[in-house]
Amino acid sequence: MGKKRPQTKAGKPQAQLKEGEIPVVGAREPCPCGSGRRYKACHGRAAAHAVTELVQRPFEGLPGECDWVALRELVPAATAPLHLAGGLPEGVPSVTLATVLPMAWPALRRDDGSVLLALQNDTSSGDLSRDLADTLRRALEAEPGTPVAAGGAPVGSRTGGPRLQDLLDADAAFEPVVHPGFEFWVPDAEKSAAPEVAASLERANAAAIPTVRLHGVDAAYWCETPEKNHLRWVMPHPEEQLLDALARLHAAGRSSLGDGTRLVGSFRAHGLVVPVWDLPTGMGAKECEQPAADFAERLAGALADDAPLTAEERRARGGLTNRQVTLS
């Protein structure tokens, strides 16, 4: 027979401890609140839930939320300068967001002290903004010339630490730059890249889908694939309202971007909807600019229409909903 575990005596209730003051202890240790239960079955349960609870719109409140979503889910190679609240720390000349970094590093502190923060890495909790903020803080404190290792923040900091919304300047514009490849990883990739970085760069460039950000509308990205081209447009409108508007246009035959184009469905990513159009192979990003601007005007009118959907519009909406894919 197995040995019986000694029963832990419940301590006296610690009434002086407030909810936010209860420290984190081992999962099987008595909860510091004095309930007599193990931490994992008491206040640890709420902490664990907070760590894994998914934040549906992690970039909400940041300038350029739609572009943050695009760089996270749709764009292979892009960068954007980040502006910290209160300015840059001493010895950090710049902070730059990047879609990905070599060897899937979460962040990199370059030799000159500048910081690159990767956006497309896996994170350890359900709050992408908080995890990225933790990585950014570790990168700012790292020694120059070193990558930041993967690894989440402690439970307490993941549930109560700062988010990107706390660290970044809310008044600064978010201006992404799309690159044809990943040469931005190192200042002179051909001459100075370490062998492992050069190999990672070559693999990444070979897999990158040519992508261009449109200039006339916000957060619309043209991309080229072997079969056909696409336009993927991250939109900030509430999902139900946007789907109604798209359905109105689709039922009226006004949802395309011109001859040979077709609205084929949408993604749902980080709380936002991303309509997708198929384009002819010969239709490049420049040829999309005017049709996209014209569509934006039609969409604005459809969004302002609050009349009940007709039967045909409801069928169109059902078709769009059935072709929706959730990315995150």
Beta strands, then each sheet from edge to edge (+ up, - down):
strand 1: 78-82
strand 2: 95-98
strand 3: 107-109
strand 4: 115-118
strand 5: 146-148
strand 6: 177-178
strand 7: 211-213
strand 8: 220-224
strand 9: 229-233
strand 10: 262-269
strand 11: 272-279
strand 12: 324-326
sheet 1: 5+ 3- 4+ 2+ 1- 6+
sheet 2: 7+ 8- 9+ 11- 10+ 12+
end
